[in-house]
């Protein structure tokens, strides 16, 4: 992995994430969650299934 054009898909600037149309509502949800977490510097990792689980917070580096 490195710089260059993606083999599939495309890169989208974080401030333009509301513009693209995604293949599914689930994809839109995860991308929008990333954008929200990125803007706050507050990330989490989901552990679970498609119906139940928990989000474990990741502490922000000082």
Secondary structure, 3 states (H helix, E strand, C coil): CCCCCCCCCCCCCHHHCCCCCCCCHHHHHHHHHHHHHHHHCCEEEEEECCCCEEEEEECCCC
